[in-house]
């Protein structure tokens, strides 16, 4: 989190979220792809 002086102070939660963010993004993208498979397949076939 940035302060007025411009330095970053990361909380323990920020550090943990930074570590797991790529996995969360991948899981959400996979789940979205599975939930909307027919739309994605139609777009690929265009």
N, C-alpha and C positions, 0 to 999 in steps of 0.2 A: 504494500500500500504506500503510495507516495505521500510525503509530507509537504508542508509549504516550502521547506528548504530544498526540496527536490531529491532528497535521499529516499531510497526504498527501504522499508522495514517490513519484512515478511513475517507473518505470524506462523505458528506451527501448522495451522490449518491451510494457509496459503502454500506452504512447502509440500504438504501431503497432496493437496489438490494438483499441484504442478506435476507431481510424480504419477498420479493416476489419470490425469486428463487425457493422454493419448488412448488409453484403454477404454475410457468412457466414451470418447468420440467414436472409436471403432465399433463398440457395442451398439451405440445409438444408430450409426450408419447401417450396420448389419440388420438391425431390427427394422429400420425404416425400409430397407431393401426387401426384406422378407414380407413385410406388411403390404407393400405396394408393388409386388413382383410383376403383376400384369401390366402396370403402367411403365415400369422400367423396361420390360421385355418389348412392349410396343414401341417405345422410343428407340431401342436398339435396332429394331427391324426397319425403321424408317430410312 
